[in-house]
Amino acid sequence: MEQRIDLSDVIDFTISDQSPITSKNQKNSELFVLTIEIGNDKKEKLIIHSNDDPSTIAKKFAKKNCLNETVEKSLTKLIKSNKELIENRAISTSPDMIKLEELLSTPTKSPQNETDLKNIINKEHTPQIDKNSREIAKRLNNQDVYTRLYKRNKKTPLQSPSPETEQKTRPSSINHGEWLYANGIRKKEELKKSAEEIKTRDEDKISENPFKPKVNPASTLMVRRSFERTEDLLIDKAKDYEQKLKDLKEVLIKEELKECSFTPKIIETPRTKSRIVEKDYLYKDAEIRRARSSINSEKSITSLNSPRTTNKTTPSNSNEVFSRLYNTKFAFQTKMEHLRHNSDVLVDKSTGQDFFHPQILSKDREDLDIPIWEHLYSQKDKQASIIEKTNELNDEFWKATAMTPKSSENSNVIYEIFKEKQYEKLFNILDSDKDGLISGSNIYKDSLDPKTAQSLSAFFNDLEINKEILDFQKFIVKLEHFMKAMTVEEKSYILKRDSKIYQNNTERKSLVCSGSERIIRKNEKARPQDLYERLMSASKLKEDKIKKMKEMKINGEMSMCTFKPVFISKSTK
């Protein structure tokens, strides 16, 4: 069996001949005919009526032609969908549409027919859409464009239309460019007309006014236009400001140059120095160095070849030389003795503190009778014994530190008192009866924190299992036994002190004295009620204060002066 074929490719369906509207009264009317290809150019037709079941028809057809179940299922779906499509079409054709067809088919045109036709056309037609019709529409529309166009061309026309009707029904070819151009010109003309209307309206309004102001053209530059942006305006203003600054600078430079009596002549072309070629300079320097080295080598050779003088010259004043050497040695020795004496002092004279003198434990070198390797081999055992001794000493030290208490006796006593108080608080919270006894059944856990309740869960479980009744002392012993298994964090949380909320009830005292308060009250009565007058009086007061300060400063400076000049005023004759 081939692929699924659309209904419109096979069925000759017309409303006038075989529509279900005309055959409403018929019980089992013929709906459509399916032509199915079964290979080897064999074709079979299936006539489907309104009361037929698609599954039974498909089964019969499959048995007859020996087809698979898949083919049977696809055939049932095809029959069902086409049947639903035709039924929906039948429902959608309302009695108004039937009346319209009858009116169109009648050749005579009476005024009554024309009015009926207008009423039918003007009447809104609302088709009934079902889920099945929507699914069919989706299925049909989800096909690609090529298949849809192919099927549309493949469809046989219901009636062979005449060339006159074809020309009438065929859509006229529109040139979209011309249409847009004409539309644009029309809009332009409309805009011009609206602008002229606004202008005439404004002129009429202005003509009625008795006064017409003259607008400064410079002010139009300051006003922001609709097409200008704020950035452009700011950039233009900045450029104008820079230009003004340049002009001012030029004016100032010209004024400064007027005072100058000397104007230097600047040579535009710079004088190029005659550069010596580097290669020639280096070559000459190398020649000078070579000549100098050859002279030095000749001098050294001549000094080596010359005979040495072995005769010693006895100085004439040898006694003076010896005495001078002896005196210098004696002075050096005295100086060294003085330094040794100062270094041997154990106490600092200025501070009274002892100097630090390190102990040198290095032994004097002994002459070895045996070879060095034997001596080193003997030292191996000695070194091992020294290491053992140091390890023993370290172990003893760490044992002693572990055994020594980490805190003092007083601190331990304080801690024990604090711990007992915290246990007492916990005991009072858990004691619901306030009788001084706790049991597994009478424990008030709700007032505890969730964290403390979680850490003490093992303690509570043990109480419930053993059903013990504990007083305060037994409670402490048992709780300490369970606290050994807890972590440091849990212990610290159980013994945590309640946080106190400190409230600063310090009263703020005014820094103003009682006398100044009295003066303020008096001034409030004499103060004017008007704000302007108050501000004027305050500004006058400020000016008077500044004047007084200046006078005091001048008087202070004058009091420091020792000389006061006398100004002689010449009388003009």
Secondary structure, 3 states (H helix, E strand, C coil): CCCCCCHHHHCCCCHHHHCCCCCCCCCCCEEEEEEEECCCCCEEEEEEECCCCHHHHHHHHHHHHCCCHHHHHHHHHHHHHHHHHHHHHHHHCCHHHHHHHHHHHCCCCCHHHHHHHHHHHHCCCCCCCCHHHHHHHHHHHCCCHHHHHHHHHHCCCCCCCCHHHHHHHCCCCCCHHHHHHHHHHHHHHHHHHHHHHHHHHHHHHHHHCCCCCCCCHHHHHHCCCCCCCHHHHHHHHHHHHHHHHHHHHHHHHHHHHHHCCCCCCCCCCCCCCCCCCHHHHHHHHHHHHHHHHHHHHHHHHHHHHCCCCCCCCCCCCHHHHHHHHHHHHHHHHHHHHHHHHHHCCCECCCCCCECCCCCCCCCCCCCCCCCHHHHHHHHHHHHHHHHHHHHHHHHHHHHHHHHCCCCCHHHHHHHHHHHHHHHHHHHHHHECCCCCCEECCCECCCCCCHHHHHHCHHHHHHHHHHCCEECHHHHHHHHHHHHCCCCHHHHHHHCCCCCCCCCCCCCCCCCCCHHHHHHHHHHHHHCCCCHHHHHHHHHHHHHHHHHHHHHHHHHHHHHHCCCCCCCCCCCCC
